[in-house]
Amino acid sequence: MNASFAALLYLISGILFILALRGLGSPETAREGNRFGVIGMAIAIITTLLYQFPASFFSFFLVVVGIAIGGAIGVWRARTIKMTEMPQLVAFFHALVGLAAVLVAASALNAPKAFGLGIPGGIHAGSLLEMALGAAIGAITFTGSIIAYLKLDGKMSGAPIMLPNRHVINIGLAALLFVFIFAFMMTEGHFVFWLIALTAFALGVLVIIPIGGADMPVVISMLNSYSGWAAAAVGFTLGNLALIITGALVGSSGAILSYVMCKGMNRSFISVILGGFGGEVAAPPPGEAGEAGKETRSVQQATPEEAGKLLKAAKRVIIVPGYGLAVAQAQHAVREIADVLKKNGADVKYAIHPVAGRMPGHMNVLLAEANVPYDEVFELEEINPEFKDADVALVIGANDVTNPAAKTDTASPIYGMPILDVELAKAVLFVKRGMGSGYAGVENELFFRPNTKMLFGDAKKVADSVLRAME
């Protein structure tokens, strides 16, 4: 295969990747977007294999075997992963992309002739810079994604881990990283290359551990962007147009998504990187007096039977799903409640906050899994004007995204964050395990409003009980 034809095929795969990103912007077109992405990647892989056909059959065989093993593992994980564990899987995938970037850069340094970069000791400074950047960004992505995975999976505390003088340490490591990159470009030293990688590995850990659970959606999209730029840098090293296009698309889309997520939380991207708020702070359980400064107000509780009667009498109901719904896998039970409501003549809609769950689009996917019609799902800007006319707002496991303190309490860490105007509904049924605060670590003022009734317990069990009461 000649270079011109390979470039044309890479361009086609790049167009398919763009169509894939566009399709993934909506649950309705997500399947089609995935198809475009799969076809584009298949074209890119086949083109690379044919264009860079190894000199020996054994080398070609090893490449094919590697693709087969990796593909088989990918299919297995995709078929067995729980929807609630999808954020962890995404974080782990980012880690693999980062590690691949480091290993490819190391391979190019050790065998530059095989990559068309010249001979050992004579690699061009531009190629050395590309190697160094690919390794550095990849290493930060790898360890940062591993920490994000551990936090999301509960293997590490989701609370911020604040090291003394962490900003000074991070600035020092970043400066050292630039020094090592410059030294590597001057010397082409293998030892200096691994110093770059080790420094970046450490920086990836230190950048992510101070970030709490509240900012985890931004962390995921940020690491997604890093993995893209790492791939693009490797693409320049290899002279591979497909990697450059794909990496740039992932990097830029991840950066845009991070901006959208920060806007959705009214957060500064820089403040997230420097260590955001987070970590769950338990509040006193209902009816118990707290210590000085702790919450001591009482809340109204409802039984599933009372909730069922309230819902059966409602004509307009807005359902607000949150991460608690995902953890309990309550989406099917909630959809069944909606089906009963619609049979009774009620108008039912779902309200989705941009940062609901631990990953952008998490709630939309869960609702789609339960066959909730797309035209019943609305985002914050569309649904907020309708809360004032709702007879009941049914909140399932959402917390910070419904907290009125974001609009009234200037001292609150979530002040200014756009929220769902749930408190404007005539009645609010709030399903939650207990009175613990959300990821932002602040009490939800909605719990104590006179129109709010709490239903404590596992979201699926509560939803099933309410459904039985309605039937």
C-alpha positions as CSV (number, residue, x, y, z in Angstrom):
1,M,0.0,0.0,0.0
2,N,1.5,3.4,-1.0
3,A,1.6,6.4,1.3
4,S,-1.0,8.4,-0.6
5,F,-3.7,5.7,-0.4
6,A,-2.9,5.1,3.3
7,A,-3.3,8.8,3.9
8,L,-6.7,8.7,2.2
9,L,-7.9,5.8,4.3
10,Y,-6.7,7.5,7.5
11,L,-8.7,10.6,6.4
12,I,-11.8,8.5,6.0
13,S,-11.3,6.9,9.4
14,G,-10.9,10.5,10.9
15,I,-14.2,11.5,9.3
16,L,-15.9,8.5,10.8
17,F,-14.4,9.4,14.2
18,I,-15.9,12.8,13.9
19,L,-19.3,11.3,13.0
20,A,-18.9,9.0,16.0
21,L,-18.4,11.9,18.4
22,R,-21.4,13.6,16.9
23,G,-23.6,10.5,17.3
24,L,-22.5,10.0,20.9
25,G,-23.9,13.4,21.8
26,S,-27.4,12.0,22.2
27,P,-28.8,8.6,23.5
28,E,-30.9,8.4,20.4
29,T,-27.9,8.4,18.0
30,A,-25.4,6.8,20.4
31,R,-25.6,3.3,18.8
32,E,-25.0,4.8,15.3
33,G,-22.1,6.8,16.7
34,N,-20.5,3.7,18.1
35,R,-20.8,2.0,14.8
36,F,-19.1,4.8,13.0
37,G,-16.3,4.7,15.6
38,V,-15.9,0.9,15.3
39,I,-15.7,1.1,11.5
40,G,-13.3,4.0,11.6
41,M,-11.0,2.2,14.0
42,A,-11.1,-1.0,11.9
43,I,-10.1,1.0,8.8
44,A,-7.3,2.6,10.8
45,I,-5.9,-0.7,12.1
46,I,-6.1,-2.5,8.8
47,T,-4.5,0.4,7.0
48,T,-1.6,0.5,9.6
49,L,-1.0,-3.2,9.3
50,L,-0.9,-3.1,5.5
51,Y,1.1,0.1,5.2
52,Q,3.6,-0.8,8.0
53,F,3.7,-4.5,7.0
54,P,6.4,-6.1,9.1
55,A,9.5,-7.5,7.4
56,S,8.8,-11.0,8.8
57,F,5.7,-13.1,9.0
58,F,6.4,-13.8,12.7
59,S,6.3,-10.1,13.5
60,F,3.1,-9.7,11.7
61,F,1.7,-12.8,13.5
62,L,2.6,-11.3,16.9
63,V,0.8,-8.0,16.1
64,V,-2.3,-9.9,15.1
65,V,-2.2,-12.1,18.2
66,G,-1.8,-9.0,20.3
67,I,-4.9,-7.3,18.7
68,A,-6.9,-10.5,19.1
69,I,-6.0,-10.8,22.8
70,G,-6.8,-7.2,23.5
71,G,-10.0,-7.3,21.5
72,A,-11.2,-10.4,23.3
73,I,-10.6,-8.8,26.7
74,G,-12.4,-5.6,25.6
75,V,-15.4,-7.6,24.4
76,W,-15.5,-9.6,27.7
77,R,-15.4,-6.5,29.9
78,A,-18.0,-4.6,27.7
79,R,-20.4,-7.6,28.1
80,T,-19.8,-8.2,31.8
81,I,-19.4,-4.6,33.2
82,K,-22.2,-3.3,35.4
83,M,-23.6,0.1,34.4
84,T,-22.7,1.5,37.8
85,E,-19.1,0.5,37.2
86,M,-18.8,2.2,33.8
87,P,-16.9,5.3,35.3
88,Q,-14.3,3.0,36.7
89,L,-13.9,1.2,33.4
90,V,-13.5,4.5,31.6
91,A,-10.8,5.6,34.0
92,F,-9.0,2.3,33.6
93,F,-9.1,2.6,29.8
94,H,-7.6,6.0,30.1
95,A,-4.8,4.5,32.2
96,L,-4.1,1.9,29.4
97,V,-3.9,4.7,26.8
98,G,-1.4,6.6,28.9
99,L,0.7,3.6,29.5
100,A,0.7,2.7,25.8
101,A,2.0,6.2,25.0
102,V,4.9,5.8,27.4
103,L,5.8,2.4,26.0
104,V,5.6,3.5,22.4
105,A,7.9,6.5,23.2
106,A,10.3,4.1,24.9
107,S,10.3,1.8,21.9
108,A,10.9,4.7,19.5
109,L,13.9,5.7,21.6
110,N,15.4,2.2,21.7
111,A,14.8,1.4,18.0
112,P,14.6,4.8,16.1
113,K,15.5,3.2,12.8
114,A,12.4,1.0,12.9
115,F,10.2,4.1,13.4
116,G,11.9,6.0,10.6
117,L,13.5,8.5,13.1
118,G,17.1,8.0,12.2
119,I,19.9,6.1,14.1
120,P,20.6,5.9,17.8
121,G,22.4,9.1,18.8
122,G,21.2,10.9,15.7
123,I,17.5,11.4,16.4
124,H,16.2,14.9,15.4
125,A,15.4,17.2,18.3
126,G,11.8,17.6,17.2
127,S,11.3,13.9,17.4
128,L,12.9,13.8,20.8
129,L,10.5,16.5,22.0
130,E,7.5,14.5,20.7
131,M,8.8,11.4,22.5
132,A,9.2,13.3,25.7
133,L,5.8,15.0,25.6
134,G,4.1,11.7,24.7
135,A,5.8,9.9,27.6
136,A,5.2,12.8,30.1
137,I,1.5,13.2,29.2
138,G,1.0,9.5,29.0
139,A,2.6,8.9,32.4
140,I,0.5,11.6,34.1
141,T,-2.6,10.1,32.5
142,F,-1.7,6.6,33.6
143,T,-1.1,7.2,37.3
144,G,-3.8,9.9,37.5
145,S,-6.4,7.5,35.9
146,I,-5.3,4.7,38.3
147,I,-6.0,7.0,41.3
148,A,-9.4,8.0,39.8
149,Y,-10.2,4.3,39.3
150,L,-9.4,3.5,42.9
151,K,-11.4,6.4,44.2
152,L,-14.4,5.6,42.1
153,D,-14.3,1.9,42.9
154,G,-14.1,2.6,46.7
155,K,-10.6,1.1,47.0
156,M,-9.4,4.5,48.1
157,S,-11.2,7.2,50.0
158,G,-13.1,9.6,47.8
159,A,-12.3,12.4,50.2
160,P,-9.5,14.8,49.2
161,I,-6.1,13.8,50.4
162,M,-4.3,17.1,51.1
163,L,-0.5,16.8,51.4
164,P,1.4,19.6,53.1
165,N,2.8,22.2,50.6
166,R,1.2,20.2,47.8
167,H,1.2,23.2,45.4
168,V,4.9,23.8,46.0
169,I,5.6,20.1,45.4
170,N,3.6,20.0,42.2
171,I,5.1,23.2,40.8
172,G,8.6,21.8,41.7
173,L,7.9,18.6,39.9
174,A,6.5,20.4,36.8
175,A,9.6,22.6,36.6
176,L,11.8,19.5,37.0
177,L,9.9,17.8,34.2
178,F,10.6,20.7,31.9
179,V,14.3,20.6,32.8
180,F,14.5,16.8,32.1
181,I,12.7,17.3,28.7
182,F,15.2,19.9,27.7
183,A,18.1,17.7,28.9
184,F,16.7,14.8,26.9
185,M,16.5,16.9,23.7
186,M,20.2,17.8,24.2
187,T,21.5,14.4,25.1
188,E,19.1,11.8,23.9
189,G,19.9,10.0,27.1
190,H,17.9,6.9,28.0
191,F,18.3,7.5,31.7
192,V,16.9,11.1,31.3
193,F,13.9,9.7,29.4
194,W,13.0,7.4,32.3
195,L,13.5,10.3,34.7
196,I,10.9,12.2,32.6
197,A,8.5,9.2,33.0
198,L,9.1,8.7,36.7
199,T,8.6,12.4,37.4
200,A,5.4,12.4,35.4
201,F,4.2,9.2,37.1
202,A,4.6,11.0,40.5
203,L,2.9,14.2,39.2
204,G,-0.1,12.2,38.0
205,V,-0.6,10.8,41.5
206,L,-0.2,14.1,43.3
207,V,-2.5,16.0,40.9
208,I,-5.4,13.6,41.4
209,I,-5.3,12.6,45.1
210,P,-6.4,16.1,46.4
211,I,-9.5,16.0,44.2
212,G,-12.6,14.9,46.0
213,G,-15.7,13.0,44.9
214,A,-17.6,16.2,43.9
215,D,-15.2,16.9,41.1
216,M,-14.8,13.3,39.9
217,P,-16.9,13.9,36.7
218,V,-14.5,16.7,35.7
219,V,-11.5,14.4,36.5
220,I,-12.8,11.7,34.2
221,S,-13.3,14.1,31.3
222,M,-9.9,15.8,32.0
223,L,-8.1,12.5,31.9
224,N,-9.9,11.7,28.7
225,S,-8.5,14.8,27.3
226,Y,-5.0,13.9,28.5
227,S,-5.2,10.5,26.9
228,G,-6.0,12.1,23.6
229,W,-3.1,14.5,23.7
230,A,-0.8,11.6,24.6
231,A,-2.0,9.6,21.6
232,A,-1.6,12.7,19.3
233,A,2.0,13.1,20.6
234,V,2.8,9.5,19.8
235,G,1.1,9.9,16.4
236,F,3.6,12.6,15.6
237,T,6.5,10.4,16.7
238,L,5.3,7.5,14.5
239,G,4.2,9.8,11.7
240,N,0.8,8.2,11.9
241,L,-2.0,10.4,10.6
242,A,-4.8,8.4,12.1
243,L,-3.3,8.6,15.6
244,I,-2.8,12.4,15.2
245,I,-6.4,12.9,14.1
246,T,-7.9,10.5,16.7
247,G,-5.7,12.0,19.5
248,A,-6.6,15.5,18.6
249,L,-10.3,14.7,18.5
250,V,-10.3,13.0,21.9
251,G,-8.1,15.6,23.4
252,S,-10.2,18.6,22.2
253,S,-13.5,16.9,22.9
254,G,-12.3,15.9,26.4
255,A,-11.2,19.5,27.1
256,I,-14.6,20.9,25.9
257,L,-16.4,18.3,28.0
258,S,-14.3,19.4,31.1
259,Y,-15.4,23.0,30.4
260,V,-19.0,22.0,30.1
261,M,-18.8,20.0,33.4
262,C,-17.1,22.9,35.2
263,K,-19.8,25.3,33.9
264,G,-22.5,22.8,35.1
265,M,-21.1,23.0,38.6
266,N,-20.1,26.7,38.4
267,R,-16.5,25.6,39.1
268,S,-13.2,26.9,37.9
269,F,-11.2,24.3,35.9
270,I,-8.0,25.6,37.6
271,S,-9.6,25.2,41.1
272,V,-10.5,21.6,40.3
273,I,-6.9,20.8,39.1
274,L,-5.4,22.4,42.2
275,G,-7.6,20.3,44.5
276,G,-11.4,20.6,44.6
277,F,-14.0,20.1,47.3
278,G,-15.3,16.7,47.9
279,G,-15.6,13.8,50.3
280,E,-18.8,12.7,51.9
281,V,-19.4,14.3,55.3
282,A,-22.0,12.4,57.4
283,A,-24.8,14.4,59.0
284,P,-26.6,13.3,62.1
285,P,-29.4,10.8,61.5
286,P,-33.0,12.0,61.6
287,G,-34.2,12.8,65.1
288,E,-30.7,12.8,66.7
289,A,-29.1,15.8,68.2
290,G,-25.8,16.7,66.7
291,E,-22.7,18.2,68.2
292,A,-22.3,22.0,68.3
293,G,-22.6,23.4,64.8
294,K,-24.1,20.1,63.4
295,E,-27.6,19.8,61.9
296,T,-30.3,19.2,64.4
297,R,-33.5,20.1,62.4
298,S,-36.1,17.4,61.9
299,V,-37.4,16.2,58.6
300,Q,-40.8,14.8,57.5
301,Q,-40.8,11.2,56.7
302,A,-43.3,9.3,54.5
303,T,-44.1,5.6,54.2
304,P,-44.2,3.9,50.8
305,E,-48.0,3.8,51.1
306,E,-48.3,7.5,51.7
307,A,-46.0,8.2,48.8
308,G,-48.0,5.9,46.6
309,K,-51.3,7.8,47.4
310,L,-49.6,11.1,46.7
311,L,-48.3,9.9,43.4
312,K,-51.6,8.4,42.3
313,A,-53.4,11.7,42.9
314,A,-50.8,13.7,40.9
315,K,-51.4,14.9,37.4
316,R,-47.8,16.3,36.8
317,V,-44.8,14.3,38.1
318,I,-41.1,15.1,37.5
319,I,-38.6,12.3,38.3
320,V,-35.1,13.4,39.2
321,P,-32.6,10.4,39.1
322,G,-29.2,10.6,40.8
323,Y,-26.2,8.4,41.6
324,G,-28.2,6.6,44.3
325,L,-30.5,5.3,41.6
326,A,-27.5,3.9,39.7
327,V,-26.0,2.3,42.8
328,A,-29.3,0.5,43.7
329,Q,-30.1,-0.3,40.0
330,A,-33.5,1.2,40.6
331,Q,-34.1,2.5,37.0
332,H,-36.4,-0.3,36.0
333,A,-38.6,0.0,39.1
334,V,-38.8,3.8,38.6
335,R,-39.8,3.3,35.0
336,E,-42.6,1.0,36.2
337,I,-43.8,3.7,38.6
338,A,-43.9,6.1,35.6
339,D,-45.9,3.5,33.6
340,V,-48.5,3.3,36.3
341,L,-48.6,7.1,36.6
342,K,-49.2,7.4,32.8
343,K,-51.9,4.8,32.9
344,N,-53.6,7.0,35.5
345,G,-53.4,9.9,33.1
346,A,-50.5,11.7,34.7
347,D,-47.9,13.7,32.7
348,V,-44.4,12.2,33.6
349,K,-41.0,13.7,32.8
350,Y,-37.5,13.1,33.9
351,A,-35.0,15.8,34.9
352,I,-31.3,15.3,34.3
353,H,-28.6,17.6,35.7
354,P,-25.4,17.9,33.6
355,V,-23.3,16.4,36.4
356,A,-25.7,13.7,37.6
357,G,-23.8,10.6,38.5
358,R,-20.1,10.1,38.3
359,M,-19.7,10.5,34.5
360,P,-21.3,12.7,31.9
361,G,-24.4,11.1,30.4
362,H,-24.5,8.4,33.1
363,M,-28.1,9.0,34.0
364,N,-29.2,9.1,30.3
365,V,-27.7,5.7,29.7
366,L,-29.3,4.2,32.8
367,L,-32.7,5.5,31.7
368,A,-32.2,4.3,28.2
369,E,-31.3,0.8,29.6
370,A,-34.7,0.8,31.3
371,N,-36.4,1.7,28.0
372,V,-37.5,5.2,29.2
373,P,-38.6,7.1,26.1
374,Y,-36.1,9.7,25.0
375,D,-38.8,12.4,24.6
376,E,-39.6,12.2,28.4
377,V,-36.0,13.0,29.4
378,F,-35.1,16.7,29.7
379,E,-32.0,18.6,30.7
380,L,-31.8,21.3,33.4
381,E,-32.5,24.4,31.2
382,E,-35.6,22.7,29.6
383,I,-37.2,21.3,32.7
384,N,-36.5,23.9,35.4
385,P,-39.5,26.2,34.3
386,E,-41.8,23.2,34.8
387,F,-41.1,22.4,38.4
388,K,-43.5,25.2,39.7
389,D,-46.4,23.4,37.9
390,A,-45.5,19.9,39.1
391,D,-47.7,18.2,41.7
392,V,-44.9,15.9,42.8
393,A,-41.1,15.9,42.2
394,L,-39.8,12.4,42.9
395,V,-36.0,12.6,43.7
396,I,-34.2,9.2,43.6
397,G,-30.7,9.4,45.0
398,A,-29.8,12.9,43.7
399,N,-28.4,15.4,46.3
400,D,-26.1,18.3,45.5
401,V,-27.8,19.0,42.2
402,T,-31.1,19.7,44.0
403,N,-29.7,21.7,46.9
404,P,-31.4,25.2,47.2
405,A,-28.3,26.4,49.1
406,A,-26.6,26.7,45.8
407,K,-28.9,29.7,45.2
408,T,-29.1,31.2,48.7
409,D,-26.0,30.4,50.8
410,T,-23.0,32.5,49.7
411,A,-20.8,30.6,52.2
412,S,-21.7,27.2,50.6
413,P,-19.0,25.5,48.5
414,I,-21.7,24.8,45.8
415,Y,-23.0,28.4,45.8
416,G,-23.7,29.5,42.2
417,M,-23.9,26.0,40.8
418,P,-26.9,25.6,38.6
419,I,-29.4,23.3,40.2
420,L,-32.7,21.6,39.4
421,D,-35.5,23.7,40.9
422,V,-37.1,20.8,42.7
423,E,-38.1,22.9,45.7
424,L,-40.7,24.7,43.6
425,A,-42.9,21.6,43.2
426,K,-46.0,21.4,45.3
427,A,-44.7,18.2,46.9
428,V,-41.2,16.6,46.9
429,L,-40.7,12.9,47.6
430,F,-37.0,12.4,48.3
431,V,-35.6,8.8,48.3
432,K,-32.3,8.5,50.0
433,R,-30.4,6.0,52.2
434,G,-29.9,8.4,55.1
435,M,-29.2,12.0,56.0
436,G,-25.6,12.0,54.9
437,S,-24.5,14.9,52.7
438,G,-23.5,14.5,49.0
439,Y,-20.1,14.6,47.4
440,A,-19.8,18.3,48.1
441,G,-19.9,17.6,51.8
442,V,-22.8,20.0,52.5
443,E,-26.3,19.4,53.9
444,N,-29.1,19.6,51.5
445,E,-31.6,22.3,52.5
446,L,-34.3,20.6,50.5
447,F,-34.6,17.9,53.2
448,F,-36.0,20.5,55.6
449,R,-38.5,22.3,53.4
450,P,-42.2,21.9,54.5
451,N,-43.2,20.4,51.1
452,T,-40.5,17.7,51.3
453,K,-41.1,14.1,52.6
454,M,-38.2,11.7,53.0
455,L,-38.3,8.0,52.2
456,F,-35.2,6.4,53.7
457,G,-33.7,3.2,52.3
458,D,-32.2,1.5,49.3
459,A,-33.6,3.2,46.2
460,K,-34.7,0.0,44.5
461,K,-36.4,-1.4,47.6
462,V,-38.2,1.9,48.2
463,A,-39.3,2.2,44.6
464,D,-40.6,-1.4,44.6
465,S,-42.6,-0.7,47.8
466,V,-44.0,2.5,46.4
467,L,-45.0,0.6,43.2
468,R,-46.8,-2.1,45.1
469,A,-48.7,0.6,47.1
470,M,-49.7,2.3,43.8
471,E,-50.9,-1.0,42.3
